[in-house]
Amino acid sequence: MKISDIRIRLVQKTDGFLRAVASFTIDDCFVIHDIKIFEREGKSFIAMPSRKTSEGEYKDVAHPINTETRDMISNAVLAAYEEITRG
């Protein structure tokens, strides 16, 4: 699996922890939208796309099933975010 494109949309309202929303393309043929980038206590992290259940909990709509893939996605998305925010 190769991440072939990453797009970052910065969030203008910064009163919370959400800093940006990202999309990434896998192998030039499959896109995942609405990856949220949060920053808290000086550390950035991502949250996969999710929906709120009727019980008020959030459940991922799409997510990696192993740590290696999760780390690869997280590292790539956060590197793209860092590139546009830190110059």
N, C-alpha and C positions, 0 to 999 in steps of 0.2 A: 504494500500500500504506500502510495506517495501522495503527500499533500501538494497539489499543483498550484493552488492559489489561496491567498488569505486576504480578506477585506475587513478593515476595521472602521467602525463609525464611532467617533468620540461622542460622549454624552455631554451636552452643554450644562445641564443642571447638575451641580456637584455637591448638593447638600447631603447626599447619602454616600454609600460606599461604591455604587455603580459608576464606573469610569468610561466604559465603552461596550459596544455590541459587535460581535465578529461573525463572519461567515467563512467557511473554508470549503475548498473543492478537493475531492479525492480522485486521483487518477484522471483528471480532466473529464469526469463523467458523472459525479455525484456530489451534490452540495448539501451542507448542513448549515442552517441559519440559526440566528439567535443564541449564540454562545455569549454569555455575559462575562465581562471582565470586571472584577471587583478589586479594590485596593483598601486594605485595612492594616493599620499599624505599620505602614511602610512596605507592606508585602502585597504583591499582585497574585491573583488566582482566578481561575475560570470556573464557570458553572455551565453545564450542558443545558440544551433547551429543555424546558419543563412546562408542566401545566399544573394548575391548582385543582386538587380534587374537591369534591363536595364536603369533605371533612376538614378542608383547610390546609392539607399537606401538599407539598410540591413533589411531583413524580417526574423523573427524566423521561422525555419523549424519545430521545436518541442518546446513546452513550456507548463508550468502549466497554468491552467485556473483559479486558485484562489490563494490568498495570502498565505493561510496556506500551500499549497503544495509547492509553490515557496520558502517560508521560510524554509521548511523542507529540500528541495533539496539543497538550498544555504548553510544552516548550516552544513549539512552532508559533502558536497564537500569541503567547506572551512576548516572544522575540519580535514579532511584527508590531505588537502594541508598543513595546519599548522603542522600536525604531522610529515610530511616528511621534511619540511623546517626548523622547529624550534627544531626538535629532541625531 
